[in-house]
Amino acid sequence: MYALCLRLTADAREAEELTQDAFVRAWERLGSFRGESAFASWLYRLTVNVVFMSRRTTRRRAQRVFATEDPGALERPAEDARRTRARPRSRAGGRGAAARAREIFVLYDVKDMGTPKSPS
């Protein structure tokens, strides 16, 4: 679980926290495991969901909070404030795209979850 979190986040500290969160979530949701698949598959999906939810929460928080060097920006009309906030989001979007590409690589290449192979 830690290795998966580390691959998806590329940050050891964050991976440790998310691994703990995944174990807690697994313990809380253990009753929802129906046994239709391997336990490892269920645990893998739960861990991926924990990482994705953490990213979504972080992204939403970043969109609500913004830093500015100009204190007057807080007093400007709403139109100006929206334009000021839009700049940091666009820069963060580039990092988000790289993170999404990393997730896709890990899921499809490293974990061999690519396109289904045709029967031989």
C-alpha positions in Angstrom: 0.0 0.0 0.0 2.8 2.4 0.8 4.6 1.6 -2.5 1.4 2.4 -4.4 0.9 5.7 -2.5 4.5 6.6 -3.1 4.2 6.0 -6.8 1.0 8.1 -7.1 2.3 11.0 -5.0 6.1 11.0 -5.5 6.4 12.3 -1.9 7.4 10.0 0.9 5.8 12.1 3.7 2.5 12.3 1.9 2.7 8.6 1.0 3.1 7.7 4.7 0.1 9.8 5.7 -2.1 8.4 2.9 -1.0 4.8 3.7 -2.2 5.4 7.3 -5.5 6.9 6.0 -5.9 3.9 3.7 -5.5 1.4 6.5 -8.0 3.3 8.6 -10.5 3.4 5.7 -9.9 -0.3 5.1 -10.7 -1.1 8.8 -13.8 1.1 8.7 -15.0 -0.4 5.4 -14.0 -4.1 6.0 -17.7 -5.0 6.3 -18.3 -3.8 2.7 -15.8 -6.4 1.3 -18.1 -8.9 -0.4 -15.5 -11.4 -1.5 -16.4 -11.1 -5.2 -12.7 -10.3 -5.9 -9.4 -10.8 -4.2 -8.9 -8.9 -1.0 -5.7 -7.4 -2.5 -7.7 -6.0 -5.4 -10.3 -4.4 -3.0 -7.5 -3.0 -0.9 -5.7 -1.7 -4.0 -8.8 0.1 -5.2 -9.5 1.5 -1.8 -5.9 2.9 -1.5 -6.2 4.5 -5.0 -9.5 6.1 -4.0 -7.9 7.5 -0.8 -5.1 9.1 -2.8 -7.5 10.6 -5.4 -9.8 12.0 -2.7 -6.8 13.6 -1.0 -5.8 15.2 -4.2 -9.3 16.4 -4.9 -9.6 17.9 -1.4 -6.2 19.6 -1.7 -7.1 21.0 -5.2 -10.4 22.4 -3.9 -8.7 24.0 -0.9 -6.1 25.6 -3.2 -8.9 27.1 -5.4 -10.6 28.7 -2.4 -7.4 30.2 -0.9 -5.1 32.4 -2.8 -2.1 34.6 -1.8 -1.6 38.1 -3.1 1.2 40.6 -2.7 -1.4 43.4 -3.1 -3.6 43.9 0.0 -5.8 46.2 -2.1 -6.8 43.2 -4.2 -9.1 42.1 -1.4 -11.0 45.4 -1.6 -11.4 45.4 -5.4 -14.7 44.5 -7.0 -15.5 40.8 -7.4 -14.6 40.9 -11.2 -11.0 42.0 -10.4 -10.7 39.4 -7.6 -11.8 36.6 -10.0 -9.1 37.6 -12.5 -6.5 37.7 -9.7 -7.4 34.2 -8.5 -7.4 32.8 -12.0 -3.7 33.3 -12.5 -2.6 30.9 -9.7 -5.1 28.3 -10.8 -3.8 28.2 -14.4 -0.3 27.6 -13.1 -1.5 24.9 -10.8 -3.3 23.3 -13.7 0.0 22.5 -15.3 1.1 20.6 -12.2 -2.2 18.9 -12.0 -1.8 17.7 -15.6 1.6 16.2 -14.7 0.2 14.5 -11.6 -2.7 13.0 -13.7 -0.2 11.8 -16.3 1.8 10.1 -13.4 -1.4 8.4 -12.1 -2.2 7.1 -15.6 1.3 5.8 -16.0 1.3 4.0 -12.7 -2.2 2.4 -13.2 -1.7 1.3 -16.8 2.0 0.6 -17.1 3.4 -0.2 -13.7 0.3 -2.1 -12.4 -0.4 -3.6 -15.8 -3.9 -2.3 -15.9 -3.7 -1.3 -19.6 -6.0 -2.3 -22.3 -7.4 -5.8 -22.1 -5.3 -8.4 -23.9 -7.0 -10.3 -26.7 -7.4 -14.0 -26.0 -4.9 -16.2 -27.7 
